[in-house]
Amino acid sequence: GIRELLSNQTGLQHQENYHEFCRLLGRLKSNYQLSELVKAEGYLDWLELASSFTVQSIRNWQYSTNSIHYLLALWGRLVAAVPYVRPDTGAQGHGQALEKQVRTVVECYIESMCASVETVLMSDGALDDPLDDEGSLKEQLDRMPTISRFQYEQIAKKLVSTFDPLLNQYREAITHIGSSSTSSAGPDVIRQITIVEGQLTWLMYIVGSIVGGHSWSSAHIGDGEEVIDATLSRRALQLAQMVDYRLSSTNGIGRTNPKLELAILFYFQNFRRVYMFMWDQVSGNSNNVGTMSIGGTMVSIVGMGAMAASKLDSVPSSKQKVYQRMFEHLAMGDHTDVANLIVQKIGNNLKYWPQEQEIIGKTLELLLDMAGGYSSSKLLLTLDTVRFLARHHTDDHFPFLSVPANAKHRTTFHATLARLLLSPDGETKLDLTFDQFVEPICAIMAQLEVLSTVDLRSEAARRPLVGVFRDLRGIAASLHNRRTYGALFDIMYPKHLSLLSKVADLWHDQPDVVISLLRFMNEFCHNKANRVNFDQSSPNGILLFRSTSDVVCAYGRRVIANGQPQNVFDIYKTRYKGMALALNVLNSALGGNYVCFGVFALYNDPALKNALDVALQLTLGVPLDDILAYPKLSKAIFGFIEILFRNHITTVLALETRVIMQLMHAVHEGLQCSDAPLSSLCANTIDHLATYYFNNLGKDKEAMHNLNKHLAAQPNLFSSLTATIFNLLLFGAPQNHWAVMRPMLSLVLASETSFTAYKDHLLSTQSTENQVLLNEAFNKLLADISRNLESANRDRFTQKLTAFRVAARGFLTL
């Protein structure tokens, strides 16, 4: 049937029919094995028809942009299955036929995409540029490595024969216009450069995707594909050098098309992923300086020495030999030279593309990924460009930092530099201490601290405030141990932390400023990897919490005073986003295990009480529907309630009954939501309450007297929670089962009457035969369970609950 449709193409002139047919072809290999297809009658004819249909679709890309990737997926799946089909299976010569058709499809794709540039330009805006459709572009490029590497040598020749003339044309064109911007040239030159840059953009994307598809499996390691990778990479790197040289030599005037810059970054990312994860094992670092010709100009390149011998005394491994062959055939120096080329491009992008957010974002993403790799990060520390970045991370040298739209990129930039600086030997290799690195940020904070209240709230202070908090958040995110965290804390306290609460108070109604502040505080208070770990005699944990309390209270009191706004267009952005972050800041501090909270009451320090009071008022002021409507807000609120019941239950029980029941009503509703982590927080809250009640039953404590008073006012609290939790276990979604099991034993022990009432009610809804089975299942559940909440007893009860659920669901009727 498919072969017949391919042959006569009935109904395929309709766009929807055509698209669905492409989807069908793309899924063909999912339903049939290639070994079955090759045995089918007319397989070779079908293969040729499928190839013709694909070629026709690619050539008419303007009508089928969203369908092409389905067709490429078909060829990708056919190619991927070839190793599992014996050559003598099915039609004679089916392997050679597939090779031929794959070659035809890929060559057509290369030609058509390059030709699309001129077509789009001539349409004068009537046609959408396929390079602008990021989703379809990614889908297509994801299919390219598998298909192209099937006939890699021939397809590489096609790419080289297309790439080289365009590279020469581009070199001549930019040499012709010299240091002037492209827009100042004549219309014919502008048109020529636009077309060539567009075609080179497509080639960079295609080459990047193919090189990124290199396989390090033992089956592919000796087939010489790295030599072809090197052949293609040489062209890509030469183009990157050419673009970068023109950009830097003209002080940013000679910018290329932003799409080409993005394609170069795409290539770099793929090259990095495949060829940068073990550079330190391939050859020694070279610090020689050499020269390279770019468009007839000799340019100095750092580290241009010959490839050194392997550092390892043993014979190089297969992977190391592949690396060495790749760089030898690349003929652009050793791995240090290539890394230097990439990092120089990163530096120049940050310097000369300040207004292009996407280029800045992708450039910083590349730098962050390089800094995150063990081998590549060690290599980065040896490069002059990285030293310059670490010493001059201000908007004087990198104007993108002063563009408000790039505020979020400041965090990534500083996180990357801090990660490199704080890596082993980072300070030594960069010849820079952490204090020196943070000095420019401290200088800005010092200027802000001496401003009057009026001046600190002025527009002139907005950008410096946002910038400082974004930068500090990035640095704090890269602190992963006690030593590095302590270094930042010593810089911040006591000199600069007082500024934070002032800003929270003055800028509470401006999301851009207060969100930046709260995000930094959330990172600064977060005790990841136990990094917030001060000496036993140090008061720093308490001092940190005091500062945290000051910020949360200053912001929270302003928000509470403003009341719940009415008819606000985006209440999440204007109110709930800041509230959620403020609660997260407090949750991090309350759960960080670096503060002895008993100290505050002992010495009449109000920091803890104030923070809890403000957070409770914020929580109670949000309607339940809104809590459940915004996932980040609900996570923050239920996280706060859980930690309140876990570590500060006596404070909770001292509240009015009305307040406690409002909290428990919210917890009851949150328990039943479909988000497993959220229902888990609510289940833990219930467990803390039931556990406290059971463990302190009959004791003469003020908190127990308060709890008994609350339960007397709301006697069905435990029974409603028990019924809900057992119903969720027996009838609820599977992903919530583990979440709701935690409080079951504590609830059963805290209120056996509630459990008995639920059991009797459930029995009453079943037939006589089912009642016997259900009663037996309940008896098995409670057998060998002790009246305590020790871990071993809890674990045994949880295992029995799982068996109980499976058994009961086998016969229960709803």
PAKOLZA-832007 format. One line per 4 residues: number of its first residue (from 1); their letters; for each residue z, x, y of C-alpha. Coordinates in steps of 0.05 Angstrom, whole numbers, plus 5000, padded with zeros to 4 digits. Example, Ala and Ser with C-alpha at 12.3 -4.5 7.8 and 13.67 -1.06 7.14 Angstrom:
1 = as = 5156 5246 4910  5143 5273 4979
! end
This chain:
1 = gire = 5000 5000 5000  5017 5056 5049  4953 5093 5031  4913 5030 5045
5 = llsn = 4948 5021 5113  4934 5093 5130  4862 5084 5111  4845 5020 5148
9 = qtgl = 4904 5021 5199  4909 4945 5200  4956 4921 5254  4976 4990 5276
13 = qhqe = 4945 4980 5344  5008 4940 5361  5062 4986 5387  5120 4955 5348
17 = nyhe = 5082 4954 5282  5060 5026 5294  5132 5049 5308  5160 5014 5246
21 = fcrl = 5105 5044 5203  5123 5113 5228  5195 5100 5211  5173 5078 5141
25 = lgrl = 5134 5143 5131  5194 5183 5156  5238 5151 5103  5188 5155 5046
29 = ksny = 5217 5219 5018  5287 5188 5019  5264 5137 4968  5220 5180 4924
33 = qlse = 5225 5251 4897  5166 5297 4913  5158 5309 4838  5145 5233 4832
37 = lvka = 5097 5231 4891  5053 5288 4866  5044 5251 4800  5023 5187 4835
41 = egyl = 4949 5169 4832  4913 5188 4896  4969 5233 4921  4919 5284 4951
45 = dwle = 4881 5229 4987  4947 5201 5013  4967 5271 5037  4902 5278 5076
49 = lass = 4908 5208 5106  4980 5222 5126  4959 5287 5159  4902 5253 5197
53 = ftvq = 4949 5197 5219  5001 5248 5243  4949 5289 5280  4921 5227 5313
57 = sirn = 4991 5205 5334  5009 5273 5363  4944 5277 5402  4959 5208 5431
61 = wqys = 5031 5229 5447  5034 5186 5510  5034 5123 5466  5079 5150 5410
65 = tnsi = 5131 5197 5439  5189 5160 5405  5152 5158 5338  5128 5230 5330
69 = hyll = 5195 5256 5303  5192 5206 5245  5125 5234 5224  5150 5306 5231
73 = alwg = 5210 5285 5189  5162 5264 5133  5130 5333 5132  5197 5367 5137
77 = rlva = 5223 5330 5076  5160 5343 5036  5164 5417 5052  5239 5422 5037
81 = avpy = 5227 5393 4967  5171 5442 4947  5218 5493 4913  5242 5439 4866
85 = vrpd = 5172 5419 4841  5138 5459 4786  5068 5482 4806  5037 5451 4743
89 = tgaq = 5067 5382 4759  5020 5327 4782  4952 5334 4815  4919 5402 4811
93 = ghgq = 4924 5443 4875  4976 5397 4907  5014 5458 4934  4954 5488 4969
97 = alek = 4936 5419 4997  5006 5411 5026  5002 5480 5058  4936 5464 5090
101 = qvrt = 4959 5397 5118  5025 5425 5144  4987 5480 5180  4941 5427 5211
105 = vvec = 5000 5384 5234  5039 5442 5266  4979 5472 5300  4960 5404 5328
109 = yies = 5032 5395 5354  5029 5462 5390  4961 5448 5421  4977 5376 5440
113 = mcas = 5044 5391 5472  5014 5448 5513  4957 5403 5534  5005 5348 5554
117 = vetv = 5027 5388 5615  4959 5382 5649  4953 5309 5628  5019 5292 5660
121 = lmsd = 5002 5331 5723  4935 5296 5730  4966 5227 5720  5002 5236 5787
125 = gald = 5066 5204 5763  5035 5150 5720  5056 5185 5655  5126 5207 5636
129 = dpld = 5134 5280 5619  5155 5286 5546  5198 5346 5567  5241 5297 5606
133 = degs = 5258 5256 5545  5315 5298 5519  5329 5254 5458  5258 5254 5431
137 = lkeq = 5249 5328 5447  5311 5346 5408  5291 5303 5348  5222 5336 5346
141 = ldrm = 5249 5407 5353  5301 5395 5299  5243 5384 5250  5203 5445 5271
145 = ptis = 5239 5503 5234  5231 5473 5164  5158 5455 5174  5137 5519 5211
149 = rfqy = 5171 5567 5163  5133 5536 5105  5070 5572 5130  5107 5618 5178
153 = eqia = 5057 5676 5182  4997 5632 5199  5036 5588 5247  5066 5649 5282
157 = kklv = 4995 5676 5292  4977 5610 5325  5038 5614 5371  5024 5687 5389
161 = stfd = 4950 5673 5404  4973 5616 5450  5031 5653 5481  4998 5720 5499
165 = plln = 4942 5693 5545  4992 5647 5581  5040 5705 5590  4984 5747 5621
169 = qyre = 4962 5690 5666  5033 5679 5689  5043 5753 5704  4979 5755 5745
173 = aith = 4997 5691 5783  5067 5712 5803  5042 5782 5821  4990 5749 5866
177 = igss = 5041 5709 5905  5091 5767 5909  5160 5753 5937  5140 5685 5967
181 = stss = 5162 5620 5936  5112 5583 5892  5111 5524 5941  5084 5570 5996
185 = agpd = 5020 5587 5956  4955 5550 5960  4946 5484 5923  4902 5515 5868
189 = virq = 4953 5570 5855  5010 5520 5854  4972 5477 5805  4956 5537 5760
193 = itiv = 5028 5562 5760  5055 5491 5747  5010 5483 5686  5024 5552 5658
197 = egql = 5100 5545 5668  5097 5477 5633  5059 5505 5574  5106 5565 5569
201 = twlm = 5164 5516 5570  5137 5481 5508  5125 5548 5473  5196 5571 5489
205 = yivg = 5225 5507 5460  5182 5513 5397  5196 5587 5387  5270 5576 5401
209 = sivg = 5275 5521 5349  5238 5562 5297  5278 5626 5308  5342 5584 5306
213 = ghsw = 5321 5559 5237  5327 5629 5205  5364 5624 5139  5416 5675 5118
217 = ssah = 5418 5649 5046  5406 5702 4993  5342 5665 4973  5309 5679 5040
221 = igdg = 5339 5744 5061  5286 5790 5033  5222 5752 5050  5209 5789 5116
225 = eevi = 5216 5728 5161  5258 5769 5209  5196 5810 5226  5159 5747 5247
229 = datl = 5222 5724 5285  5218 5791 5322  5144 5782 5338  5157 5713 5370
233 = srra = 5223 5735 5402  5188 5794 5437  5144 5744 5475  5203 5699 5491
237 = lqla = 5246 5756 5517  5188 5786 5557  5179 5718 5591  5254 5714 5604
241 = qmvd = 5253 5784 5635  5193 5766 5678  5225 5702 5704  5292 5737 5716
245 = yrls = 5261 5796 5751  5222 5751 5799  5286 5709 5811  5330 5769 5827
249 = stng = 5279 5812 5864  5264 5755 5913  5338 5737 5922  5327 5669 5891
253 = igrt = 5264 5651 5930  5218 5661 5870  5249 5607 5827  5209 5583 5768
257 = npkl = 5205 5510 5744  5276 5488 5724  5248 5461 5658  5225 5531 5640
261 = elai = 5295 5558 5656  5325 5506 5609  5276 5525 5555  5295 5599 5562
265 = lfyf = 5368 5580 5555  5351 5538 5493  5317 5599 5463  5376 5644 5480
269 = qnfr = 5424 5596 5446  5384 5595 5382  5375 5670 5383  5450 5679 5395
273 = rvym = 5469 5634 5337  5424 5671 5288  5425 5743 5311  5491 5754 5347
277 = fmwd = 5547 5741 5298  5553 5812 5269  5524 5858 5321  5584 5904 5319
281 = qvsg = 5567 5920 5247  5494 5938 5258  5495 5997 5305  5539 6034 5354
285 = nsnn = 5543 6012 5426  5494 6050 5470  5509 6064 5542  5444 6099 5559
289 = vgtm = 5401 6074 5616  5327 6066 5607  5269 6031 5640  5224 5974 5621
293 = sigg = 5158 5953 5652  5154 5882 5678  5090 5862 5711  5075 5935 5728
297 = tmvs = 5144 5947 5759  5194 5994 5726  5262 5960 5720  5327 5996 5701
301 = ivgm = 5361 5966 5640  5431 5985 5618  5439 6011 5547  5367 6029 5533
305 = gama = 5382 6080 5479  5352 6086 5410  5385 6047 5355  5445 6085 5330
309 = askl = 5464 6093 5257  5508 6042 5225  5582 6048 5240  5599 6034 5168
313 = dsvp = 5603 6092 5121  5576 6052 5063  5503 6035 5051  5481 5979 5098
317 = sskq = 5484 5909 5067  5423 5865 5061  5442 5827 5124  5450 5892 5163
321 = kvyq = 5381 5915 5139  5351 5850 5163  5384 5859 5231  5358 5930 5236
325 = rmfe = 5287 5910 5217  5288 5852 5267  5309 5897 5325  5261 5952 5305
329 = hlam = 5202 5904 5305  5228 5871 5368  5215 5938 5403  5258 5920 5463
333 = gdht = 5316 5967 5450  5378 5956 5407  5425 5897 5405  5461 5921 5468
337 = dvan = 5396 5919 5508  5381 5848 5485  5452 5825 5500  5447 5858 5569
341 = livq = 5381 5822 5582  5413 5755 5564  5476 5767 5605  5436 5790 5666
345 = kign = 5397 5725 5661  5463 5687 5658  5489 5723 5720  5425 5711 5760
349 = nlky = 5424 5638 5740  5495 5629 5766  5476 5665 5830  5409 5634 5847
353 = wpqe = 5410 5563 5818  5473 5534 5852  5445 5464 5862  5417 5454 5792
357 = qeii = 5476 5426 5753  5440 5424 5687  5418 5498 5691  5489 5518 5712
361 = gktl = 5520 5477 5655  5474 5504 5601  5481 5575 5627  5557 5571 5624
365 = elll = 5554 5539 5556  5514 5599 5531  5564 5648 5562  5622 5610 5532
369 = dmag = 5590 5610 5463  5577 5685 5468  5648 5697 5489  5673 5655 5431
373 = gyss = 5639 5698 5378  5678 5757 5350  5621 5807 5351  5585 5781 5413
377 = skll = 5650 5779 5454  5664 5852 5438  5594 5869 5460  5600 5829 5526
381 = ltld = 5661 5871 5546  5616 5933 5549  5566 5904 5597  5565 5917 5672
385 = tvrf = 5544 5845 5688  5606 5818 5654  5650 5867 5693  5618 5842 5757
389 = larh = 5630 5769 5737  5703 5782 5722  5715 5819 5788  5676 5772 5833
393 = htdd = 5687 5701 5808  5686 5670 5878  5637 5628 5916  5619 5687 5961
397 = hfpf = 5582 5718 5902  5567 5655 5862  5549 5597 5908  5549 5546 5852
401 = lsvp = 5626 5547 5857  5622 5516 5926  5578 5457 5905  5624 5396 5893
405 = anak = 5579 5370 5838  5592 5434 5799  5668 5425 5800  5673 5415 5724
409 = hrtt = 5632 5478 5713  5686 5519 5748  5733 5505 5690  5683 5530 5638
413 = fhat = 5667 5592 5681  5740 5613 5688  5758 5595 5616  5703 5641 5591
417 = larl = 5722 5699 5636  5796 5692 5619  5780 5690 5545  5741 5756 5551
421 = llsp = 5794 5788 5595  5851 5769 5548  5815 5789 5484  5838 5854 5450
425 = dget = 5825 5913 5497  5794 5864 5547  5834 5888 5607  5820 5961 5589
429 = kldl = 5745 5952 5578  5736 5909 5641  5782 5956 5680  5817 5894 5708
433 = tfdq = 5888 5867 5700  5903 5793 5692  5941 5793 5758  5880 5822 5793
437 = fvep = 5835 5770 5761  5878 5712 5786  5889 5743 5855  5831 5706 5891
441 = icai = 5859 5639 5866  5930 5658 5888  5903 5676 5957  5874 5606 5966
445 = maql = 5939 5574 5942  5978 5617 5991  5934 5591 6048  5944 5519 6025
449 = evls = 6019 5526 6019  6029 5542 6092  5990 5482 6117  6025 5423 6149
453 = tvdl = 6026 5356 6113  5970 5331 6158  5926 5392 6147  5939 5392 6071
457 = rsea = 5914 5320 6069  5852 5336 6111  5781 5338 6084  5779 5413 6097
461 = arrp = 5832 5421 6041  5797 5377 5990  5747 5427 5962  5795 5486 5958
465 = lvgv = 5846 5442 5922  5797 5416 5871  5769 5486 5860  5838 5518 5850
469 = frdl = 5860 5466 5800  5794 5469 5762  5798 5545 5759  5870 5546 5737
473 = rgia = 5857 5495 5683  5801 5539 5655  5847 5600 5655  5905 5561 5623
477 = aslh = 5859 5535 5569  5845 5607 5547  5919 5626 5539  5934 5626 5465
481 = nrrt = 5998 5666 5457  6066 5677 5488  6047 5740 5526  5987 5712 5562
485 = ygal = 6020 5645 5578  6080 5682 5605  6034 5722 5651  6007 5659 5683
489 = fdim = 6075 5626 5688  6104 5687 5724  6046 5682 5774  6056 5608 5785
493 = ypkh = 6133 5605 5788  6167 5603 5836  6113 5619 5887  6061 5566 5875
497 = lsll = 6087 5508 5831  6119 5473 5891  6049 5461 5919  6031 5416 5860
501 = skva = 6081 5360 5873  6062 5360 5947  5988 5351 5929  6005 5296 5879
505 = dlwh = 6042 5258 5934  5991 5267 5989  5927 5259 5949  5950 5205 5899
509 = dqpd = 5894 5158 5920  5837 5208 5915  5814 5213 5842  5775 5278 5849
513 = vvis = 5836 5316 5874  5891 5284 5834  5852 5283 5768  5838 5358 5776
517 = llrf = 5912 5370 5788  5936 5328 5729  5886 5359 5682  5911 5428 5700
521 = mnef = 5983 5405 5690  5966 5375 5623  5936 5441 5600  5993 5482 5631
525 = chnk = 6047 5440 5596  6012 5438 5529  6048 5481 5478  5988 5497 5434
529 = anrv = 5997 5553 5384  6071 5555 5407  6049 5594 5468  6103 5564 5513
533 = nfdq = 6158 5605 5482  6207 5638 5529  6265 5685 5515  6330 5653 5490
537 = sspn = 6365 5669 5555  6307 5647 5599  6311 5582 5640  6235 5579 5646
541 = gill = 6227 5520 5599  6274 5478 5641  6241 5502 5705  6173 5484 5678
545 = frst = 6197 5414 5660  6228 5405 5729  6161 5421 5762  6126 5375 5713
549 = sdvv = 6176 5319 5730  6165 5331 5805  6089 5323 5797  6093 5261 5752
553 = cayg = 6145 5228 5797  6109 5243 5862  6044 5214 5835  6075 5157 5795
557 = rrvi = 6119 5131 5852  6059 5126 5898  6019 5089 5846  6077 5041 5832
561 = angq = 6087 5029 5907  6014 5010 5915  6021 4956 5861  5968 4930 5814
565 = pqnv = 5903 4923 5853  5863 4859 5851  5787 4854 5843  5776 4929 5839
569 = fdiy = 5706 4947 5816  5727 5006 5772  5802 5000 5760  5800 5054 5706
573 = ktry = 5773 5107 5753  5816 5088 5812  5882 5075 5776  5885 5079 5700
577 = kgma = 5852 5147 5691  5905 5181 5734  5961 5142 5701  5937 5162 5631
581 = laln = 5934 5235 5652  6003 5232 5684  6032 5203 5619  5995 5256 5578
585 = vlns = 6026 5310 5622  6095 5282 5609  6081 5272 5535  6061 5346 5530
589 = algg = 6125 5367 5564  6170 5320 5525  6139 5340 5458  6130 5414 5472
593 = nyvc = 6195 5438 5441  6210 5486 5498  6264 5446 5534  6335 5428 5513
597 = fgvf = 6337 5359 5545  6412 5351 5536  6421 5402 5593  6397 5353 5645
601 = alyn = 6451 5300 5634  6504 5354 5623  6492 5384 5691  6473 5320 5727
605 = dpal = 6401 5342 5737  6359 5279 5749  6292 5311 5729  6290 5279 5660
609 = knal = 6317 5211 5681  6269 5207 5740  6208 5225 5697  6226 5174 5643
613 = dval = 6240 5119 5695  6174 5130 5730  6134 5134 5665  6167 5070 5640
617 = qltl = 6150 5033 5704  6078 5057 5700  6075 5034 5627  6106 4966 5640
621 = gvpl = 6061 4954 5700  5997 4954 5659  5976 4886 5628  5972 4889 5552
625 = ddil = 5898 4869 5553  5883 4929 5596  5924 4976 5552  5882 4956 5492
629 = aypk = 5817 4955 5530  5818 5029 5551  5825 5077 5492  5849 5138 5532
633 = lska = 5900 5095 5569  5926 5064 5505  5932 5132 5471  5973 5158 5530
637 = ifgf = 6018 5096 5534  6031 5089 5459  6041 5165 5455  6094 5160 5509
641 = ieil = 6129 5101 5475  6129 5139 5409  6160 5202 5438  6210 5159 5476
645 = frnh = 6234 5126 5412  6232 5192 5374  6271 5237 5421  6303 5192 5474
649 = ittv = 6322 5128 5436  6391 5123 5468  6356 5119 5536  6310 5065 5509
653 = lale = 6366 5024 5479  6403 5025 5546  6346 4986 5578  6346 4910 5588
657 = trvi = 6328 4868 5527  6268 4840 5565  6240 4910 5575  6251 4932 5503
661 = mqlm = 6218 4869 5476  6158 4880 5523  6151 4950 5494  6158 4925 5422
665 = havh = 6107 4869 5434  6057 4921 5458  6073 4964 5397  6064 4904 5351
669 = eglq = 5995 4891 5381  5976 4965 5379  5996 4968 5306  5941 4919 5289
673 = csda = 5884 4953 5326  5826 4984 5287  5838 5055 5315  5877 5091 5260
677 = plss = 5909 5145 5305  5933 5091 5353  5962 5046 5298  5995 5108 5270
681 = lcan = 6031 5121 5336  6056 5049 5336  6078 5053 5263  6117 5116 5278
685 = tidh = 6151 5081 5337  6173 5025 5291  6197 5076 5240  6240 5112 5293
689 = laty = 6273 5046 5312  6285 5023 5240  6309 5092 5219  6359 5096 5276
693 = yfnn = 6385 5027 5259  6394 5042 5185  6425 5111 5196  6475 5086 5247
697 = lgkd = 6491 5018 5217  6566 5002 5226  6578 5062 5272  6616 5053 5336
701 = keam = 6564 5079 5384  6543 5051 5451  6470 5056 5432  6483 5015 5368
705 = hnln = 6521 4962 5408  6461 4958 5454  6412 4953 5396  6453 4898 5362
709 = khla = 6454 4860 5428  6377 4865 5432  6369 4842 5360  6416 4783 5372
713 = aqpn = 6372 4762 5430  6309 4771 5388  6332 4761 5315  6261 4757 5286
717 = lfss = 6240 4827 5310  6247 4863 5243  6220 4804 5203  6156 4798 5245
721 = ltat = 6144 4874 5241  6156 4873 5165  6107 4815 5155  6054 4847 5198
725 = ifnl = 6059 4915 5164  6056 4886 5094  5997 4842 5113  5961 4902 5141
729 = llfg = 5974 4940 5076  5950 4884 5031  5894 4853 5073  5878 4903 5129
733 = apqn = 5824 4955 5138  5829 5015 5090  5831 5068 5146  5898 5041 5170
737 = hwav = 5936 5042 5104  5966 5111 5111  5984 5097 5183  6024 5034 5167
741 = mrpm = 6060 5060 5105  6106 5106 5144  6156 5053 5171  6157 5009 5109
745 = lslv = 6217 5040 5074  6258 5044 5137  6243 4971 5153  6260 4949 5082
749 = lase = 6327 4986 5085  6342 4965 5157  6331 4891 5144  6330 4872 5070
753 = tsft = 6333 4798 5089  6266 4806 5127  6234 4838 5066  6261 4784 5019
757 = aykd = 6236 4729 5066  6166 4760 5068  6165 4767 4992  6186 4694 4982
761 = hlls = 6135 4670 5033  6079 4710 4999  6099 4684 4930  6098 4612 4956
765 = tqst = 6024 4619 4975  6003 4639 4905  5990 4602 4840  6045 4602 4786
769 = enqv = 6007 4653 4746  5999 4699 4806  6072 4690 4826  6093 4723 4760
773 = llne = 6045 4781 4771  6065 4790 4844  6139 4788 4828  6128 4841 4775
777 = afnk = 6090 4884 4826  6147 4878 4876  6198 4898 4823  6157 4960 4805
781 = llad = 6153 4977 4879  6228 4978 4887  6245 5010 4820  6277 5080 4825
785 = isrn = 6280 5077 4902  6346 5101 4930  6379 5073 4993  6365 5133 5037
789 = lesa = 6309 5159 5081  6304 5230 5054  6233 5259 5051  6230 5258 4975
793 = nrdr = 6250 5184 4973  6199 5167 5027  6143 5203 4990  6160 5167 4925
797 = ftqk = 6160 5100 4960  6093 5116 4993  6062 5132 4925  6089 5066 4897
801 = ltaf = 6061 5028 4958  5991 5054 4941  5998 5030 4869  6028 4964 4893
805 = rvaa = 5969 4952 4940  5917 4966 4886  5953 4921 4835  5966 4864 4884
809 = rgfl = 5895 4862 4912  5870 4853 4841  5897 4783 4836  5921 4759 4905
813 = tl = 5886 4698 4934  5882 4690 5010
! end
